[in-house]
Amino acid sequence: MIALVTSSSPSDRRLATSGLVVGIFLAALESTVVATAMPSVIRDLGGQELYALPFAVYLLTSTVSSPLWGRASDMLGRKNLYLLGVILFLIGSAFCGAANSMSWLIVARALQGVGAGAVQPLTFTIIGEVYTMETRARVQGFISGVWGLSGLFGPLLGGLIVDSTSWRLVFYMSVPFGVIAALLVWRFLRESPGRGRVSLDWGGAILFTLGSGLLIWGLELKVWAEVAVGLVMLALAVLVELRHASPLLPISSLRLRLPRVGVLNNILAGAAYFGSVSYLPLYAQGVTGGGATQAGLILTPMLVGWTVTSIVASRVALRVGLTRLVILGHALLIVAYAALALLIGFPIPALAAAGFLAGSGMGFAMFSLLIAVQGATPKSELGAVTSAVLFSRTMGGALGVALMGLLIGEGFARGGQALAEGLRHAFILAVVLVIVAFALALRLRRPSEVPA
């Protein structure tokens, strides 16, 4: 038995959920707001050659630690681990604000990322445990909307803070709000006591963590030897986990069709979406000769589409059916990436419209898949499966960025028509990936595992 998250009254549940929403907002905001602060950070601290590391190390530690937090919450309970994650996030934020060198900032960002690795998966896990299916869809849709809006407005807010005060406030502002989030969850979230043997496959967990870390880091830096070693370690981790009663990976649940499709489709759609998000700005700046404003004109509709359709899906999921929304989302993704490939050479607003379709497809598909997967997962593995779904999306994103970068190739340096053709090839890859995901989604039409 594990400790189950409960709430003593509807008002307590609302207040606890408010704390979770604040935590999600801060984690999402911190992942985007830092970008606008980095030029000022470099001017103060130096270390131009280390410019990318504060971003990369945050992504690495938040992604790699996520499955550990999820599985640990299945065995030790959600509440205390969530609070520990928030505390680590706030300590990391405070250390970032106090940094007097780039090395200090990088280490602090790593700690901040470890804490952030707990916030998103445990928030969705707690919501999945506290609320019924109908209410859960609405609450998680709202949380997805909060995540999208914070990503949309984060760079603007960061720019205003840096211009009017100091880049240090970008990090310090998390502390008071994070304290409020932690206090609300600590005071109003209840967890019934559970008893049972706590055991984790530490060998498999270490192999999985090191393997996924090497894979993500190698893909980010295009160090293929590290990618190969990471893949070998992940394969060994799976072999070890298959022989353990309490594996880090949710092996028993992943044998079921729905959780397995959820993980695979997050990898495939994540590769297509985050790869295109990374390289679409190049079209504005390297093909049409535009600037940062034009690049933002392409990306903003994608974020808006994801945010809006996540909220819409949360309202219509039980009437329309989760399976239909998953299939609709993947169909939109096929249309969107085919349009992006065909519209290379067209004005930026045409690509922005295709980007809106891509974001809309992700909103419908990813939100509905997560709700469906949680509904088909036993509570003893809810944290591990939720973390695996979110982890697979990030891992897919790292893979997509690397593969699309290879396809663009010399277009990076040559620009113009060479860059346009490279981007076309990248979007054709995205079409292939989402067609495969669509075929997998069609398998969910079969009965037995898809929640009503």
Secondary structure, 3 states (H helix, E strand, C coil): CCCEEECCCHHHHHHHHHHHHHHHHHHHHHHHHHHHHHHHHHHHHCCHHHCCHHHHHHHHHHHHHHHHHHHHHHHHCCHHHHHHHHHHHHHHHHHHHCCCCHHHHHHHHHHHHHHHHHHHHHHHHHHHHHCCHHHHHHHHHHHHHHHHHHHHHHHHHHHHHHHHCCCHHHHHCHHHHHHHHHHHHHHHCEEECCCCCCCCCHHHHHHHHHHHHHHHHHHHHCCHHHHHHHHHHHHHHHHHHCCCCCCCCCHHHHCCHHHHHHHHHHHHHHHHHHHHHHHHHHHHHHHCCCCHHHHHHHHHHHHHHHHHHHHHHHHHHHHHCHHHHHHHHHHHHHHHHHHHHHCCCCCHHHHHHHHHHHHHHHHHHHHHHHHHHHHCCCHHHHHHHHHHHHHHHHHHHHHHHHHHHHHHCCHHHHCHHHHHHHHHHHHHHHHHHHHHHHHHHHHHHCCCCCCC
